[in-house]
Amino acid sequence: MTAAGETYCLDANVLIHGWQDYYSPKLCPEYWDVLNQLGDRGTIFIPAMVQEEIVRTDDDLSHWLQGSRIPVHQIDGPVTECLQTIYSKNPVHRLLVDNTRYRSLADPWVIAHAIHENAVVVTKEENITAANSSKIKIPNVCENMGVQCINDFQMLGRLGIRFTCLLS
């Protein structure tokens, strides 16, 4: 846990976008070292469904995650009860999962784990604010459920993490 007592539940997109874009291991290997350190401290974790979503693709991120020290939390009875609470609070919450494209299957579990463990959700998703939208995102459901939801930049800021650049 951090000094502030916060733990952070990471969505898959935090790892996927970080790996593919701004925290590429070639540009910022320290980011991945920091994630391992945060995992060692119990500051961050991922749900098993997030791990499954990432390792389903056989790539460098998948290999890194399988050897990482980020704790993977399994689904159990209390987490399942939290998921049921999410769905019963508002039927729209079921729209988190896109069954037609077999996408976002881990999204409701990220929130359920965060509720169960009183953790902050970390995601790259942003609120959908259009009243006529048929979509809903993790931040919308978190807001409805009273769960803190931030992005990875905000998490790094809260934890006081800074990266330095070097010329090679």
trRosetta pair geometry for C-beta under 8 A, 3 or more apart (Angstrom, degrees):
i j d omega theta_ij theta_ji phi_ij phi_ji
1 5 5.5 0 171 -137 127 41
1 6 7.1 139 -162 56 82 27
1 7 5.9 -67 -109 -61 75 90
1 41 7.4 -127 19 150 24 94
1 42 6.1 -26 -36 98 55 106
1 43 6.5 127 -122 -95 17 65
2 5 6.6 -69 70 4 72 15
2 6 5.1 -11 39 51 121 78
2 7 7.6 178 1 -72 88 45
2 41 8.0 71 -73 133 55 133
2 43 5.5 73 -52 -126 84 111
2 158 7.6 37 166 135 174 99
2 159 6.2 -116 -112 -112 137 82
4 158 7.2 -77 28 174 152 104
6 43 7.7 43 97 -155 71 82
6 119 7.4 98 -176 -145 69 57
6 120 5.5 8 -169 -8 116 121
6 158 7.0 -30 62 147 154 138
7 42 6.7 -51 -113 145 118 77
7 43 6.1 -163 -124 -161 65 34
7 44 7.1 167 -170 -87 73 26
7 45 6.8 10 171 7 116 103
7 117 6.3 -65 80 139 136 116
7 118 7.6 85 41 90 104 69
7 119 4.4 -63 92 -114 91 98
7 120 7.2 170 86 19 41 76
8 38 7.8 -21 47 167 118 133
8 43 6.4 16 20 150 97 73
8 44 4.7 -28 71 -106 98 77
8 45 7.6 156 83 24 53 60
8 119 6.0 157 -105 -178 12 105
8 120 5.1 -31 -107 68 71 93
8 121 7.8 117 -160 -126 67 7
8 122 4.9 32 -178 -23 112 124
8 155 5.5 70 -125 -134 158 129
9 44 7.7 159 -85 -157 20 64
9 45 6.1 -26 -109 72 64 82
9 46 7.2 116 -163 -111 64 35
9 47 6.9 36 -166 -33 111 90
9 110 5.7 151 135 -167 117 75
9 113 5.2 155 -134 100 146 110
9 114 4.4 -126 27 -76 146 89
9 117 7.0 129 -61 61 120 125
9 119 4.4 103 -25 109 100 138
9 120 7.1 179 21 79 76 39
9 121 5.5 -34 70 -105 100 56
9 122 6.8 171 76 17 44 80
10 14 4.8 -104 -164 55 100 142
10 15 6.6 80 149 -35 132 98
10 44 5.8 33 -29 -172 113 112
10 45 7.3 -172 13 86 88 31
10 46 5.1 -47 62 -87 97 87
10 50 6.7 136 96 172 78 166
10 70 7.5 -42 30 -167 138 142
10 110 7.8 -93 101 -135 25 115
10 122 5.0 -28 -106 68 61 111
10 123 8.0 145 -163 -73 46 55
10 152 8.0 44 -129 -93 101 99
11 14 5.4 112 64 -10 73 98
11 50 6.6 -159 -156 -113 31 127
11 106 7.3 144 -148 109 69 114
11 107 7.1 24 -134 -110 113 66
11 110 5.1 12 -93 -119 78 161
11 121 6.9 47 -41 -178 102 92
11 122 6.4 -146 8 92 82 57
11 123 3.8 43 9 -103 146 87
11 124 7.0 -131 80 12 126 70
11 125 7.1 -48 108 -1 173 104
11 138 6.3 -87 -86 -55 146 171
12 15 6.1 -66 -164 42 45 104
12 16 5.7 35 149 -17 80 115
12 46 7.7 84 -78 -151 61 125
12 50 4.6 -169 -64 -150 84 85
12 53 4.7 -61 -91 93 156 136
12 54 5.6 -170 -142 -55 106 95
12 106 5.7 96 -23 62 119 148
13 16 5.3 -56 -130 45 38 110
13 17 5.4 30 172 -12 75 110
13 123 6.2 55 56 -159 113 74
13 124 4.3 -110 124 30 120 114
13 125 6.7 106 47 -38 154 80
14 17 6.8 -53 -133 43 16 99
14 18 6.1 17 160 -18 54 119
14 122 5.5 38 -76 124 154 101
14 123 6.4 -107 -47 -117 100 31
14 124 6.0 171 -78 -32 56 92
14 151 7.9 167 -103 -166 100 61
14 152 4.8 138 -143 -65 105 122
15 18 5.8 -60 -142 40 24 113
15 19 6.1 23 161 -20 63 110
15 46 7.8 -8 -28 -89 138 144
15 50 7.8 111 15 167 131 113
15 54 6.2 -16 93 -100 137 145
15 61 6.5 128 149 -169 102 123
15 65 6.8 54 180 -84 152 121
16 19 6.1 -59 -149 35 24 108
16 20 6.2 3 162 -3 62 115
16 54 6.8 -150 -67 -109 94 98
16 61 6.7 83 -108 167 55 170
17 20 6.0 -65 -137 48 29 100
17 21 5.2 -17 178 19 70 123
17 22 7.6 14 145 22 86 90
17 124 5.3 62 16 -62 154 164
18 21 6.8 -71 -117 54 14 83
18 22 6.6 -59 -132 65 53 78
18 23 3.8 -11 -173 44 88 125
18 31 6.6 -151 180 143 123 145
18 152 6.6 -114 -69 151 120 176
19 23 6.8 -32 -67 84 29 90
19 24 6.7 67 180 -108 37 51
19 25 7.1 1 -140 -23 74 89
19 60 7.3 175 -176 92 127 98
19 61 4.3 21 -156 -90 174 120
19 64 7.6 175 -111 43 129 146
20 24 7.1 -13 169 -86 9 89
20 61 7.9 -42 -46 -48 79 138
21 24 6.9 -147 91 -45 14 90
22 27 7.6 -98 180 88 36 146
22 28 7.5 12 143 10 60 141
23 27 7.1 -149 -158 77 21 105
23 28 4.8 -80 -146 71 60 128
23 31 4.1 -77 -157 73 120 170
23 32 7.4 141 155 -44 112 79
24 27 4.5 72 64 16 94 103
24 28 6.7 100 59 27 51 81
25 28 7.3 -86 -116 69 22 52
25 29 5.1 50 -164 -97 70 74
25 31 8.0 -124 -96 55 54 100
25 32 5.8 -1 -103 -12 94 144
25 60 7.6 -118 17 145 138 132
25 64 7.5 -165 -62 -88 142 151
26 29 7.6 48 -79 -53 10 89
28 31 4.5 47 130 -11 111 113
28 32 7.8 132 113 -8 75 82
28 163 6.1 -4 -143 -160 114 158
29 32 5.9 -56 -166 37 51 108
29 33 6.5 53 140 -20 75 104
30 33 5.2 -54 -149 38 41 116
30 34 6.1 45 152 -24 71 102
30 163 5.6 150 82 -127 134 103
31 34 5.7 -55 -153 34 29 112
31 35 6.6 32 149 -21 64 101
31 163 6.9 -24 -65 -83 81 140
32 35 5.5 -42 -147 30 37 114
32 36 6.8 39 151 -17 61 100
32 64 6.7 -63 -152 -174 136 138
32 68 7.8 -108 -172 -110 91 113
33 36 5.8 -55 -157 35 34 111
33 37 6.5 33 148 -18 66 105
34 37 5.5 -54 -148 37 35 112
34 38 6.2 35 153 -19 68 104
34 161 6.0 82 -158 -146 149 141
35 38 5.7 -53 -145 38 32 111
35 39 6.3 37 152 -22 63 105
35 44 6.7 -63 -152 63 72 152
35 68 6.8 -29 115 -158 111 131
35 70 6.1 -28 158 -68 99 115
36 39 5.5 -52 -148 35 32 115
36 40 6.5 38 151 -23 64 101
36 68 5.8 -134 -93 -159 88 81
36 69 4.5 74 -154 37 81 107
36 70 7.1 -90 -102 -45 46 73
37 40 5.5 -48 -150 31 34 115
37 41 6.6 25 153 -12 64 107
38 41 5.8 -59 -149 42 33 108
38 43 4.2 -84 -165 66 84 117
38 44 4.4 43 131 7 118 110
38 70 7.7 13 86 -104 88 84
38 159 7.4 -27 -104 -141 123 160
39 42 7.7 40 -178 -70 32 26
39 43 7.5 -83 -60 48 21 76
39 44 5.8 -55 -76 69 62 92
39 45 7.3 110 -126 -88 77 54
39 68 6.5 120 -7 151 169 97
39 69 4.3 154 96 109 128 75
39 70 3.8 -114 -97 -94 135 44
39 71 5.8 167 -161 -10 89 68
40 69 5.3 13 -60 136 79 138
42 45 7.4 -2 -155 -51 56 106
42 71 6.8 22 -115 -6 63 142
43 159 7.2 79 173 -112 147 130
44 70 6.1 -45 105 -137 104 99
44 71 7.8 163 101 35 56 86
44 122 7.7 -37 -129 20 108 144
45 70 6.5 149 -127 174 38 82
45 71 4.4 -38 -117 78 99 97
45 72 7.1 167 -170 -90 88 18
45 73 5.2 55 154 -22 134 110
45 113 7.6 -126 101 157 115 136
45 117 7.7 -21 50 103 138 172
45 119 7.4 -92 43 -114 104 163
46 50 4.2 -111 -179 78 109 134
46 51 5.7 126 110 -49 125 83
46 70 5.7 45 0 139 104 124
46 71 7.5 168 29 89 62 52
46 72 5.7 -25 74 -110 86 66
46 73 7.3 -176 89 19 34 81
47 50 4.9 103 59 0 75 99
47 51 7.4 -139 101 0 45 85
47 72 7.4 44 160 -163 15 67
47 73 5.6 -50 -110 68 51 91
47 75 7.3 51 -168 -63 106 79
47 79 8.0 146 -128 -164 116 147
47 106 6.3 162 78 -163 120 103
47 109 4.7 173 144 134 163 110
47 110 5.8 -134 4 -86 130 51
47 112 7.9 71 -102 66 149 91
47 113 4.6 -157 -79 -28 111 151
48 51 5.5 -53 -153 37 39 114
48 52 6.3 42 150 -21 69 104
48 72 5.5 82 -88 167 64 104
48 73 6.7 -112 -28 87 78 42
48 74 5.0 42 -36 -111 135 52
48 75 6.1 -97 41 -16 124 81
48 109 7.8 -79 55 159 70 148
49 52 5.5 -49 -145 36 34 114
49 53 6.4 41 153 -25 64 103
49 75 7.2 57 -35 -48 101 116
49 105 6.3 -133 -173 117 118 89
49 106 3.7 165 125 -114 106 86
49 109 4.3 92 28 59 145 158
49 110 7.7 -110 74 -45 115 69
50 53 5.6 -50 -150 32 32 115
50 54 6.6 22 155 -12 64 107
50 106 4.7 120 -74 -174 57 153
50 109 7.5 -149 -33 91 80 116
50 110 6.6 77 -59 -80 117 97
51 54 6.1 -65 -152 40 30 104
51 55 6.0 9 163 -4 70 114
51 65 6.5 175 -134 153 79 129
51 72 5.0 6 -40 -126 148 129
52 55 6.3 -63 -131 46 26 97
52 56 6.2 47 161 -45 61 100
52 106 7.3 167 59 -76 94 115
53 56 6.1 -46 -159 6 22 119
53 105 6.7 177 -84 58 110 97
53 106 4.9 -80 -30 -22 138 133
54 57 7.0 -72 -178 39 39 94
54 61 6.2 -100 -172 126 111 109
54 62 5.8 176 144 -97 81 70
54 65 5.4 62 114 8 140 169
55 58 8.0 33 -176 -85 58 52
55 62 4.6 116 -120 -149 53 99
55 65 6.3 -128 -66 82 92 126
55 66 6.2 91 -107 -64 124 103
56 62 7.8 -137 42 -109 33 130
57 61 7.7 28 86 65 111 104
57 62 5.7 -159 85 -51 67 132
58 62 5.8 -105 -126 69 29 156
58 63 7.9 55 -165 -47 62 89
59 62 5.1 104 50 8 61 105
59 63 7.3 -122 104 -2 34 90
60 63 5.7 -56 -149 38 34 110
60 64 6.2 36 153 -21 67 105
61 64 5.6 -53 -146 36 33 112
61 65 6.1 32 157 -20 67 106
62 65 5.9 -55 -146 35 27 109
62 66 6.5 27 156 -20 62 107
63 66 5.9 -55 -149 34 30 111
63 67 6.8 7 159 1 63 110
64 67 6.3 -79 -157 49 29 96
64 68 6.0 46 148 -52 70 103
65 68 5.2 -39 -141 6 35 122
65 70 7.3 -47 -147 42 75 123
73 79 7.7 152 139 -79 111 150
73 113 5.6 124 89 -143 136 131
73 117 7.3 -76 -129 -43 169 146
75 79 5.2 -130 -144 86 60 134
75 80 6.3 76 176 -58 101 87
75 109 6.7 -67 -86 -138 110 122
76 79 5.3 91 48 14 63 103
76 80 7.0 -119 104 -7 30 95
77 80 5.6 -59 -147 36 29 112
77 81 6.4 31 155 -21 65 104
78 81 5.5 -49 -148 33 35 114
78 82 6.6 39 151 -21 64 100
78 116 5.3 116 128 -135 104 122
79 82 5.5 -49 -153 32 37 115
79 83 6.7 40 147 -20 64 100
79 109 7.3 38 164 -150 119 81
79 112 5.1 89 -176 138 77 111
79 113 5.7 6 -133 -86 120 62
79 116 4.9 -61 -93 -33 68 159
80 83 5.5 -49 -152 33 36 114
80 84 6.5 38 149 -19 65 102
80 112 7.5 38 -87 179 18 146
81 84 5.5 -51 -150 35 35 114
81 85 6.5 40 149 -22 64 102
82 85 5.5 -51 -151 33 34 115
82 86 6.6 41 149 -23 64 99
82 111 7.8 -162 142 119 111 72
82 112 4.0 136 99 -155 109 78
82 113 7.6 161 81 -50 149 22
82 115 4.3 164 -158 81 129 126
82 116 4.8 -108 -33 -53 151 92
83 86 5.5 -48 -152 29 35 115
83 87 6.6 27 153 -11 66 105
83 108 5.7 77 -137 145 99 111
83 109 6.7 -15 -88 -94 123 57
83 111 8.0 113 -102 82 66 90
83 112 4.0 -17 -64 -93 77 145
84 87 5.9 -57 -148 41 33 107
84 88 6.0 26 156 -15 68 111
85 88 5.9 -59 -138 42 28 105
85 89 6.2 40 158 -34 64 103
85 115 7.3 -153 73 144 130 163
85 145 7.9 98 120 -132 101 116
86 89 6.0 -52 -153 21 25 114
86 93 5.2 -159 154 160 86 154
86 108 6.0 166 99 -158 152 100
86 111 5.9 100 -104 108 148 127
86 112 6.2 -95 -14 -77 135 85
86 115 7.4 -158 -59 -17 104 153
86 141 6.5 34 -161 -176 113 121
86 145 6.1 -27 -113 -85 82 140
87 91 7.3 36 -177 -114 69 43
87 93 5.5 -144 -104 84 45 120
87 94 5.8 58 -131 -68 98 88
87 108 7.6 25 -57 -151 93 142
89 93 6.6 59 66 -20 93 146
89 144 6.5 141 127 142 130 112
89 145 6.4 131 62 -93 171 83
90 93 5.0 107 78 -23 86 100
90 144 5.8 -60 7 175 144 151
91 94 6.1 -28 -179 6 58 113
92 95 5.6 -33 -178 10 60 118
92 136 5.6 120 150 -50 98 150
93 96 6.1 -7 177 -18 59 110
93 108 7.2 96 158 -111 98 111
93 136 6.7 -108 -112 110 35 156
93 141 5.2 93 -128 -118 96 114
93 144 7.2 -136 -78 79 110 149
94 97 6.9 -52 179 34 57 97
95 134 6.9 -147 -148 159 146 66
95 135 6.5 -171 148 -142 123 33
95 136 4.6 99 83 22 112 107
96 104 6.0 -148 153 149 67 126
96 107 4.5 -151 166 105 113 129
96 108 5.0 132 84 -58 146 88
96 111 8.0 -100 -122 5 166 134
96 136 5.9 -62 -70 90 64 101
96 137 7.5 102 -120 -134 78 19
96 138 7.0 79 -136 -75 116 59
96 141 6.1 -9 -73 -37 127 148
97 103 7.8 164 -164 87 55 51
97 104 5.3 -167 -120 99 43 96
97 105 5.8 54 -133 -105 107 47
97 107 6.5 -168 -73 48 65 111
97 108 6.3 -44 -43 -12 103 115
98 101 4.7 -6 130 44 119 100
98 102 7.4 -45 99 22 81 13
98 103 4.3 0 62 61 118 93
98 104 5.1 84 10 30 89 114
99 102 7.1 25 -161 -78 36 46
102 105 7.0 -13 -177 -44 59 118
104 107 4.4 -6 -178 -12 89 127
105 109 7.9 17 137 2 63 117
106 109 5.2 -73 -162 49 56 113
106 110 6.0 66 143 -36 86 96
107 110 5.8 -48 -152 20 32 113
107 111 7.2 21 156 -8 62 102
107 138 5.5 -131 -158 -74 101 98
108 111 5.8 -57 -157 40 40 108
108 112 6.1 41 148 -22 72 108
108 141 7.6 -89 -110 157 70 171
109 112 5.3 -51 -138 39 38 114
109 113 6.1 39 160 -19 68 103
110 113 6.2 -57 -151 37 24 107
110 114 6.4 24 151 -18 61 110
110 121 5.9 87 145 -134 106 109
110 123 7.2 90 143 -71 158 116
110 138 6.4 -19 81 -128 133 131
111 114 5.5 -56 -147 37 32 113
111 115 6.3 35 154 -21 66 103
111 121 6.2 -11 -96 -83 63 143
111 138 6.5 -171 -57 -147 108 86
111 141 5.6 -54 -92 114 164 123
111 142 6.1 -142 -118 -78 111 77
111 145 6.6 103 -179 41 122 158
111 147 6.1 156 -150 49 87 167
112 115 5.8 -51 -149 34 30 111
112 116 6.3 28 154 -16 64 108
113 116 5.7 -57 -146 40 31 111
113 117 6.0 -2 166 8 68 114
113 119 6.9 -16 126 39 81 131
114 117 6.5 -72 -136 54 23 89
114 118 7.7 18 170 -160 56 3
114 119 4.4 -107 -134 70 68 89
114 120 6.9 -65 -147 113 119 3
114 121 4.7 -48 -75 -63 163 86
114 142 7.6 -13 89 -115 152 105
114 147 5.4 84 117 -163 126 135
115 118 7.6 16 -174 -73 25 41
115 145 6.6 -69 -85 157 122 135
115 147 6.0 -78 -76 -86 78 127
120 147 7.8 153 -130 169 41 81
120 148 4.3 -43 -123 94 87 117
120 149 7.2 173 -175 -87 73 26
120 150 6.0 3 165 16 121 107
120 155 7.4 166 104 -101 129 97
121 138 6.3 -153 154 164 145 121
121 142 5.4 -124 35 -96 142 140
121 147 5.9 57 -9 138 115 118
121 148 6.8 173 25 95 73 58
121 149 4.4 -15 69 -110 109 78
121 150 7.4 150 83 25 59 57
122 149 7.9 175 -80 -157 25 56
122 150 5.9 -24 -108 76 69 78
122 151 6.8 78 -161 -164 73 18
122 152 5.7 81 176 -82 115 62
122 154 7.9 -163 -125 68 91 94
122 155 4.9 5 -113 -52 132 142
123 138 4.8 93 -4 77 175 149
123 139 6.9 -145 69 -49 128 84
123 149 6.5 -20 27 -167 108 101
123 151 6.7 -67 80 -106 44 59
124 151 6.1 66 -108 -137 44 101
124 152 6.9 -15 -74 -5 80 105
125 137 4.4 -171 168 -179 129 122
125 138 4.8 115 60 33 143 102
125 139 5.8 -161 107 -10 97 96
126 137 6.7 32 75 101 33 164
126 139 6.2 -22 -164 17 25 147
127 137 6.4 -165 -119 61 25 120
127 139 4.5 -91 -68 101 71 126
127 140 5.6 118 -137 -65 74 76
127 143 7.1 34 -106 -17 119 141
128 133 4.9 -125 164 98 126 163
128 135 5.3 175 -92 94 165 95
128 136 6.2 -124 36 -116 132 34
128 137 5.3 133 -18 0 97 105
128 140 5.8 -28 36 -52 85 136
130 133 4.1 102 79 -35 102 106
133 136 7.8 141 114 -64 111 53
136 140 4.8 -118 -164 78 84 145
136 141 6.3 86 152 -48 117 92
137 140 5.2 103 55 3 65 103
137 141 7.5 -139 100 0 35 89
138 141 6.0 -63 -149 41 33 105
138 142 6.0 35 156 -22 69 109
138 149 6.4 169 131 -142 94 140
139 142 5.4 -52 -140 38 33 115
139 143 6.2 38 158 -23 66 103
139 149 4.7 178 -114 115 71 148
140 143 5.9 -56 -154 33 27 111
140 144 6.5 24 151 -15 63 108
141 144 5.5 -55 -148 39 35 112
141 145 6.0 18 157 -7 69 114
141 147 7.9 1 117 40 73 122
142 145 5.9 -69 -142 48 27 100
142 147 4.1 -95 -150 74 81 98
142 148 7.1 -49 174 92 124 12
142 149 3.7 101 97 -40 166 130
143 146 7.9 37 -176 -67 26 29
143 147 7.9 -77 -43 50 21 68
143 149 7.1 -74 -46 23 69 129
150 154 3.8 -114 179 88 119 136
150 155 5.8 146 101 -53 122 76
150 158 7.5 66 113 -18 171 135
151 154 5.2 99 55 10 67 102
151 155 7.2 -122 106 -6 37 90
152 155 5.3 -49 -147 33 38 115
152 156 6.4 40 155 -19 67 101
153 156 5.9 -52 -151 35 32 110
153 157 6.5 33 150 -18 63 107
154 157 5.5 -54 -149 37 33 115
154 158 6.3 36 154 -20 66 104
155 158 5.8 -54 -148 35 31 111
155 159 6.3 17 157 -8 65 112
156 159 5.9 -66 -147 46 29 104
156 161 4.4 -87 -160 62 82 111
157 160 7.5 36 -179 -70 31 31
157 161 7.8 -81 -57 43 21 74
